[in-house]
């Protein structure tokens, strides 16, 4: 199997001499600033994607279906005793040609569960399209049409350092109005409010609406820098916040879809957590760089290689990683079965672990009432926390699994260090500074010992339901 990197070079690569290759001219006309020359060059490669699928008439459209035009068949037959409630739904999204072989890129959610897909060209002609492959994780899909005709195509940008403030142009099929062009700037890339995503979206303020989904976003040189995929809107219309899949991610994903019909990704088998300032202090790290291993899944590649809960991953495959998103994408870029070197910090010392990656599955992707408790006066006054030893009543009240051992949080004072550490009633504190805790006395002693040692925070391991995570409890008054 060819690597994704090698395959990506073939997209828009070997050209048929008769196929028009679209390169954007200067963005001016008769000496006046204008986007018209660029639009005239790239628009012929952008198409409308027409989808038919069968749905239950009572079913509400999903958040993605609401992003591209849809209309149901005639409601005739409502009240008919033989009516099973199913309806034919027709939807319209956007897409664009990327090579002279007739391959078209669009969103997975546009063609998901489609019974029939057709493409409407800029001249109004419609042709049948075949679904070549889909990737729900990146929300990308590849279609193909008969290549008896030579269709204009555009190319993904390579090596472009897209910056906030750069001008972009979106072309698509909003509300079924094919060939609609809007312009704006890159308003953000990634963002603090969109953590724990597999990819960092490009946020643009070029207006995009229902039906733009799957269409391209161009830079001013006519290169595809993103694939429109979603909008943020309180009313269903554009409010100037749209999201596009970055060209690098799209290019690599599309290459695998064309070659194999699916995408394979490497898999470590760990749960990740961002390193906060408090966690960095508790671990005595010099910076927040790296990713904290929240939990190592038994039997998975990381566990077999010797990675441990509490390790800080700072480098993988020779490249530094600073966030959970970076690590997830970096691991996914390797092929399953490939051996990679993972550099970690463990108990303040650097260590290198060789991991043979597994195959990522789509499914693996990572009461306020207070109860009375003893020995909580110091904890309550200093860190805003009340805890209790686990018993059958508390396990049942907070649904704590029988195999979990630790002390359960029964009360948290608003605005306290305990609340800032992520604790809440029902959380179980499993460990402090890597050592098990079984009652309030042990927890208080460990806090006092850490203060005597001059620590600003302590690292706790907690469990919420069946999910485990680390948290840092500040000791600074």
Residue pairs with C-beta under 8 A, 6 or more apart in sequence:
1 259
1 260
1 335
2 259
3 335
4 252
4 253
4 255
4 256
4 333
5 252
7 255
7 256
7 258
7 259
8 251
8 252
8 254
8 255
10 99
10 255
10 258
11 98
11 99
11 103
11 155
11 156
11 251
11 254
11 255
11 258
12 98
12 99
12 153
12 154
12 155
12 156
13 99
15 21
15 100
16 100
16 150
18 150
19 100
19 150
19 151
19 152
19 153
20 44
20 150
20 152
20 153
21 153
22 41
22 42
22 44
22 45
22 152
22 153
22 154
22 155
22 222
23 41
23 222
24 37
24 38
24 41
24 42
24 218
24 220
24 221
24 222
24 223
25 37
25 38
25 41
26 37
27 33
27 34
27 35
27 37
27 38
27 220
28 34
28 37
29 36
29 37
35 169
35 181
35 183
35 220
38 169
38 218
38 220
38 222
39 169
39 171
39 181
41 222
42 154
42 169
42 171
42 216
42 218
42 222
43 122
43 171
43 179
43 181
44 122
44 152
45 96
45 97
45 151
45 152
45 153
45 154
45 216
46 94
46 95
46 96
46 122
46 171
46 172
46 173
46 179
46 215
46 216
47 94
47 95
47 96
47 97
47 104
47 119
47 120
47 121
47 122
47 173
48 92
48 93
48 94
48 95
48 119
48 120
48 173
48 176
48 178
48 211
49 92
49 93
49 94
49 95
49 104
49 106
49 110
49 111
49 117
49 118
49 119
49 129
49 143
49 173
49 214
50 90
50 91
50 92
50 117
50 118
50 119
50 120
50 126
51 90
51 91
51 92
51 93
51 110
51 111
51 114
51 116
51 117
52 88
52 89
52 90
52 91
52 114
52 115
52 116
52 117
53 88
53 89
53 91
53 113
53 114
53 115
54 86
54 87
54 88
54 89
54 115
55 72
55 86
55 87
55 89
56 85
56 86
56 87
57 72
57 75
57 78
57 85
57 86
57 87
58 85
61 70
62 109
64 107
64 109
64 112
64 139
64 213
64 230
65 91
65 109
66 210
66 236
67 109
67 210
67 212
67 213
67 230
67 231
68 91
68 92
68 93
68 94
68 110
68 210
68 211
68 212
68 213
68 214
69 91
69 92
69 93
69 173
69 174
69 175
69 176
69 210
69 211
70 89
70 90
70 91
70 92
71 89
71 90
71 91
72 87
72 88
72 89
73 87
73 88
73 89
73 90
75 87
77 83
91 110
92 173
92 176
92 211
93 106
93 107
93 110
93 111
93 173
93 211
93 212
93 213
93 214
93 215
94 106
94 110
94 171
94 172
94 173
94 211
94 212
94 213
94 214
94 215
94 216
94 228
95 104
95 105
95 106
95 110
95 119
95 143
95 214
95 215
96 104
96 105
96 106
96 153
96 154
96 171
96 215
96 216
96 224
97 103
97 104
97 151
97 152
97 153
97 154
98 104
98 105
98 153
98 154
98 155
98 156
98 224
98 254
99 153
100 147
100 150
100 151
100 153
101 144
101 147
102 144
102 145
102 146
102 147
102 151
103 132
103 142
103 143
103 144
103 254
103 258
104 119
104 129
104 142
104 143
104 144
104 145
105 140
105 141
105 142
105 143
105 214
105 216
105 227
105 250
105 254
106 140
106 141
106 142
106 143
106 213
106 214
107 139
107 140
107 141
107 213
107 214
107 227
107 228
107 229
108 134
108 135
108 136
108 138
108 139
108 140
108 141
109 139
109 213
110 141
110 213
110 214
111 117
111 131
111 134
111 141
111 143
112 134
112 136
114 131
116 128
117 128
117 129
117 130
117 131
117 143
118 126
118 127
118 128
118 129
119 126
119 127
119 128
119 129
119 143
119 145
120 126
120 178
121 127
121 151
122 178
122 179
127 145
127 146
128 145
128 146
129 143
129 144
129 145
130 143
130 144
130 145
131 141
131 142
131 143
132 142
132 143
132 144
132 257
132 258
132 261
133 141
133 142
133 256
133 257
133 258
133 260
133 261
133 262
133 263
134 140
134 141
134 142
134 257
134 262
135 141
135 253
135 256
135 257
135 262
135 263
136 362
137 198
137 263
137 265
137 362
137 365
138 198
138 199
138 245
138 249
138 250
138 253
138 263
139 229
139 245
140 227
140 245
140 250
140 253
140 254
140 257
141 214
141 257
142 254
142 257
142 258
145 151
154 216
154 218
154 222
154 223
154 224
155 223
155 224
156 223
156 224
156 247
156 250
156 251
156 254
157 219
157 223
157 224
157 225
157 247
158 247
158 248
158 251
160 219
160 223
160 225
160 247
162 186
162 189
162 202
162 219
162 225
162 246
163 186
164 185
164 186
164 187
164 188
164 189
165 185
165 186
166 185
166 186
166 219
167 183
167 184
167 185
167 219
167 220
168 183
168 184
168 185
168 186
168 204
168 206
168 217
168 218
168 219
168 225
168 226
169 181
169 182
169 183
169 206
169 217
169 218
169 219
169 220
170 181
170 182
170 183
170 184
170 204
170 206
170 207
170 208
170 212
170 215
170 216
170 217
170 218
170 228
170 242
171 179
171 180
171 181
171 215
171 216
171 218
172 180
172 208
172 211
172 212
172 213
172 214
172 215
172 216
172 228
173 179
173 180
173 211
173 212
173 215
174 180
174 208
174 209
174 210
174 211
174 212
175 209
175 210
175 211
176 211
177 211
180 212
182 206
182 207
182 208
183 206
184 204
184 205
184 206
184 207
184 240
185 204
185 205
185 206
186 202
186 203
186 204
187 203
187 204
187 205
187 240
187 241
188 203
189 200
189 201
189 202
189 203
190 200
190 201
190 325
191 200
191 203
194 200
194 201
195 274
195 324
195 325
196 324
196 325
196 366
197 325
198 325
198 328
198 329
198 332
198 365
199 245
199 246
199 249
199 325
199 329
200 246
200 325
201 229
201 230
201 243
201 244
201 245
201 246
202 217
202 225
202 226
202 243
202 244
202 245
202 246
203 241
203 242
203 243
204 217
204 226
204 242
204 243
204 244
205 240
205 241
205 242
206 217
206 242
207 238
207 240
207 242
208 215
208 228
208 231
208 238
208 242
209 231
209 237
209 238
210 236
212 228
212 231
212 242
213 228
213 229
213 230
214 227
214 228
214 229
215 227
215 228
216 224
216 226
216 227
216 228
217 224
217 225
217 226
217 227
217 228
217 244
218 224
218 225
219 225
223 247
224 247
224 250
225 244
225 246
225 247
226 244
226 245
226 246
226 247
226 250
227 244
227 245
227 247
227 250
228 242
228 243
228 244
229 243
229 244
229 245
230 242
230 243
231 238
231 239
231 241
231 242
231 243
232 239
232 241
232 242
232 243
233 239
233 241
249 329
252 333
253 263
256 262
256 263
256 264
257 263
264 335
264 336
264 359
264 360
265 331
265 332
265 333
265 334
265 336
265 359
265 360
266 331
266 332
266 333
266 334
266 335
266 336
266 338
266 340
266 357
266 358
266 359
266 360
267 300
267 301
267 331
267 336
267 357
267 358
267 359
267 360
267 361
267 364
268 300
268 301
268 302
268 307
268 331
268 355
268 357
268 358
269 296
269 297
269 299
269 300
269 301
269 302
269 303
269 358
269 364
270 293
270 294
270 295
270 296
270 297
270 300
270 302
270 307
270 366
271 293
271 294
271 295
271 297
271 366
271 467
271 468
271 469
272 291
272 292
272 293
272 294
272 324
272 327
272 328
272 366
273 279
273 291
273 292
273 293
273 294
273 324
273 469
273 470
274 291
274 292
274 323
274 324
275 283
275 285
275 288
275 289
275 290
275 291
275 292
275 312
276 288
276 472
277 288
278 420
278 421
278 457
278 471
278 472
278 473
278 474
279 292
279 457
279 459
279 470
279 471
279 472
280 287
280 288
280 472
281 455
281 456
281 457
281 472
282 433
282 455
282 456
282 457
282 458
282 459
282 472
282 473
283 312
283 345
283 459
284 348
285 312
285 345
288 322
289 314
289 320
289 322
290 312
290 313
290 314
290 321
290 322
290 345
291 312
291 313
291 314
291 321
291 322
291 323
291 324
291 326
291 327
292 310
292 311
292 312
292 470
293 302
293 307
293 308
293 309
293 310
293 311
293 312
293 313
293 344
294 309
294 366
294 468
294 469
294 470
295 309
295 468
295 469
296 302
296 303
296 307
296 308
296 309
297 303
300 358
301 355
301 356
301 357
301 358
302 355
304 355
304 356
305 342
305 353
305 354
305 355
305 356
306 353
307 342
307 344
307 353
307 355
308 346
309 461
309 468
310 346
310 434
310 459
310 461
310 470
311 344
311 345
311 346
311 351
312 344
312 345
312 346
313 321
313 327
313 342
313 343
313 344
314 320
314 321
314 343
314 344
314 345
314 350
315 321
315 341
315 342
315 343
316 327
316 330
316 331
316 340
316 341
316 342
316 343
317 330
317 334
317 340
317 341
318 341
319 330
321 327
321 330
324 366
328 366
331 340
331 357
331 360
332 360
334 340
334 357
335 357
336 357
336 358
336 359
336 360
337 356
337 357
338 356
338 357
339 354
339 355
339 356
339 357
340 354
340 355
340 357
341 352
341 353
341 354
342 352
342 353
342 354
342 355
343 350
343 351
343 352
343 353
344 350
344 351
344 352
344 353
345 351
367 397
367 398
367 425
367 426
368 425
369 410
369 425
370 386
370 410
370 411
370 425
371 386
371 388
371 394
371 410
371 411
373 386
373 387
373 388
373 410
373 440
374 440
375 439
375 440
375 441
375 444
376 385
376 386
376 387
376 440
378 444
379 385
379 386
379 387
379 440
379 443
379 444
379 447
380 386
380 411
380 413
382 447
383 416
383 417
383 418
383 447
383 473
383 475
384 412
384 413
384 414
384 415
384 416
384 417
384 418
384 419
385 409
385 411
385 412
385 413
385 416
385 418
385 423
386 409
386 410
386 411
386 412
387 407
387 408
387 409
387 410
387 429
387 440
387 443
388 394
388 407
388 408
388 410
388 440
389 407
389 408
389 438
389 439
389 440
390 400
390 404
390 405
390 406
390 407
390 408
390 428
394 400
394 408
394 410
395 401
395 402
398 408
398 425
398 426
399 426
399 465
400 408
400 426
400 428
400 463
401 466
404 428
404 430
404 463
405 430
405 436
405 438
406 428
406 429
406 430
406 431
406 436
406 437
406 438
406 463
407 428
407 429
407 437
407 438
407 439
407 440
407 442
407 443
408 426
408 427
408 428
408 429
409 418
409 423
409 424
409 425
409 426
409 427
409 428
409 429
410 425
411 425
412 418
412 419
412 423
412 424
412 425
413 419
417 473
417 474
417 475
418 473
420 474
421 460
421 471
421 472
421 473
421 474
422 462
422 469
422 471
423 429
423 462
423 471
423 473
424 464
426 464
427 462
427 463
427 464
428 462
428 463
428 464
429 437
429 443
429 460
429 461
429 462
430 436
430 437
430 460
430 461
430 462
430 463
430 468
431 437
431 460
431 461
432 443
432 446
432 447
432 458
432 459
432 460
432 461
433 446
433 450
433 458
433 459
434 459
435 446
437 443
437 446
446 458
447 458
447 473
447 475
450 458
450 475
451 475
455 475
456 474
456 475
456 476
457 472
457 473
457 474
457 475
457 476
458 472
458 473
458 475
459 470
459 471
459 472
460 470
460 471
460 472
460 473
461 468
461 469
461 470
461 471
462 468
462 469
462 470
462 471
463 469
